[in-house]
Amino acid sequence: MVEVRALGLEGVYVIRPPKFEDDRGFFSETWNADKLAQAGIAVDFVQDNHSLSRPRGVMRGLHFQTPPFAQDKLVRVLSGAVFDVAVDIRQGSPTFGRWVGVTLSEMAWNQILVPKGFAHGFVTLEPDTEVAYKVSAPYSQPHDRTLRFDDPALSIDWPVPADKMILSAKDASAPFLADVETGFVHS
């Protein structure tokens, strides 16, 4: 049975699918729409993404896409480990600007579901970390946005010091949440 646990922000869940192991290896359904729908999670995914981060400390995020290309994301680690974060960016939400984080790893076999209206990012905790994630809308460059991973208003407690993180130019120059029109309103 798939394990689904709420993380404290509306719509953000840790999901752990069953893993059947024997002397040959293992088998797991990492996504089953019917079983997740029974748990109250119904998302139509349209694209799979895969990233490799060679060194420890690679920061990817905080990313989101504005409507109508907003994305739900289901993120899992294929090898290595990350500290994964979701930030509520829905104007008017009682949890606006709050974040939750979870360590995802190949050993824990866990995933995080990050719904539309949340910025998402992770920092690698091990070298050669591979992350795979499903999204519910295709990538759209005009709708792509980034927030500062170290925005003091968010106070995210990253397990890797900021001066030890490796960022893309886009992420290093990202604006603060107060300076971004997210396009999301809590209903």
C-alpha positions in Angstrom: 0.0 0.0 0.0 1.3 3.4 -0.9 2.1 5.6 2.1 1.0 9.3 1.9 1.8 11.8 4.7 0.9 15.5 4.8 3.9 17.8 5.4 2.0 20.6 7.1 1.3 22.9 4.1 -1.9 22.4 2.1 -1.4 19.9 -0.7 2.3 19.1 0.0 2.8 15.4 0.7 5.6 12.9 1.2 4.7 9.7 -0.7 6.4 6.4 -0.2 5.5 3.7 -2.8 5.8 0.0 -1.8 9.1 -1.5 -2.8 9.3 -5.3 -3.4 12.8 -6.6 -2.9 14.4 -10.0 -3.3 17.8 -11.5 -4.2 17.4 -10.2 -7.8 16.9 -6.6 -6.8 13.6 -4.7 -6.5 10.4 -3.6 -8.2 8.3 -0.5 -7.4 5.4 1.4 -8.9 6.7 4.9 -8.4 3.5 6.4 -9.7 0.0 4.8 -9.8 -2.8 7.3 -10.6 -5.6 5.1 -9.3 -3.9 4.3 -6.0 -3.0 8.0 -5.4 -6.5 9.1 -6.4 -7.8 6.8 -3.6 -5.6 8.8 -1.2 -7.1 12.1 -2.5 -4.3 13.0 -4.9 -5.3 13.4 -8.6 -2.8 14.9 -10.9 -2.3 14.5 -14.6 1.4 14.5 -15.4 2.6 15.5 -18.9 6.4 15.6 -18.7 9.2 13.8 -16.9 12.4 15.5 -16.0 15.8 14.1 -14.8 18.8 16.0 -13.4 22.3 14.9 -12.4 24.2 17.1 -9.9 27.9 15.9 -9.7 29.1 17.7 -6.5 27.5 17.9 -3.1 25.9 21.3 -2.5 24.3 22.0 -5.9 21.3 24.3 -5.3 18.5 24.1 -7.8 15.7 26.5 -7.0 13.5 28.0 -5.8 11.6 27.5 -9.1 8.0 27.8 -10.2 5.9 28.6 -13.3 3.1 31.1 -13.4 -0.4 30.3 -14.6 -1.5 29.0 -17.1 1.7 26.9 -17.1 1.8 26.3 -13.3 3.1 22.9 -12.4 2.4 20.2 -9.8 5.7 18.3 -9.3 6.3 14.8 -8.0 10.0 14.6 -7.1 12.1 11.6 -6.2 15.8 10.7 -5.9 17.2 7.9 -8.1 20.7 8.0 -6.5 22.2 10.1 -3.7 20.1 12.5 -1.5 18.7 16.0 -1.5 17.1 18.3 1.0 13.9 19.3 -0.8 11.8 22.4 0.0 8.3 23.7 -1.0 7.4 27.3 -0.3 3.8 28.6 -0.3 3.6 31.5 -2.7 -0.2 31.9 -2.9 -1.2 35.5 -2.1 -3.8 35.5 0.7 -2.9 32.0 2.0 -2.7 31.7 5.7 0.7 30.0 5.2 2.1 32.4 2.5 5.9 32.5 2.7 6.1 29.4 4.9 8.2 26.4 3.8 8.5 22.7 4.5 11.5 20.5 3.8 12.2 16.8 3.7 15.3 14.8 2.9 14.7 12.6 -0.2 17.0 9.8 -0.9 17.4 6.6 -2.8 17.6 4.7 0.5 14.4 6.3 2.0 12.6 5.6 -1.3 10.4 8.7 -0.6 8.9 11.4 -2.9 7.5 14.8 -2.4 4.4 16.2 -4.1 4.6 19.9 -4.6 1.4 21.4 -5.9 0.8 24.5 -8.0 1.2 27.7 -6.0 4.4 26.6 -4.4 8.0 27.4 -5.3 10.3 24.3 -5.2 14.0 23.7 -4.8 16.6 21.3 -3.5 20.2 21.2 -2.5 22.2 18.0 -3.0 23.6 16.2 0.1 25.7 13.7 -1.7 27.8 13.7 -4.9 26.4 12.3 -8.1 22.8 12.8 -7.1 20.1 12.1 -9.7 16.6 13.5 -9.3 13.6 12.6 -11.4 10.3 14.5 -11.3 7.0 14.5 -13.1 5.3 17.8 -13.9 1.7 18.6 -14.8 2.4 21.3 -17.4 5.2 21.5 -19.9 8.1 23.9 -19.4 7.3 27.4 -20.6 10.2 29.9 -20.6 8.0 33.0 -20.5 6.3 31.6 -17.3 9.4 30.4 -15.6 10.3 32.2 -12.3 12.9 31.9 -9.6 13.0 33.0 -6.0 16.1 33.6 -3.8 16.9 30.4 -2.0 18.4 32.5 0.9 15.6 35.1 1.1 15.7 36.2 4.8 11.9 36.5 4.8 11.7 32.8 4.2 14.4 31.8 6.6 14.9 28.3 5.1 17.1 26.2 7.2 19.2 24.6 4.5 21.6 21.8 5.7 24.4 23.1 3.4 25.9 26.6 4.2 25.0 29.2 1.5 28.7 29.9 0.8 29.2 26.2 0.1 26.4 26.0 -2.4 26.8 25.8 -6.2 24.2 27.8 -8.1 23.4 28.6 -11.7 23.6 32.2 -12.8 19.8 32.3 -12.9 19.4 31.1 -9.3 22.2 33.3 -8.0 20.5 36.4 -9.3 16.9 35.5 -8.3 14.7 38.1 -6.7 13.2 38.0 -3.2 9.6 36.9 -2.7 8.5 40.4 -1.9 9.7 41.5 -5.3 7.9 38.8 -7.4 4.4 38.7 -8.7 3.7 35.0 -8.3 0.4 34.9 -10.2 -1.1 32.7 -7.4 -4.0 33.6 -5.1 -5.3 31.3 -2.4 -8.9 30.4 -2.8 
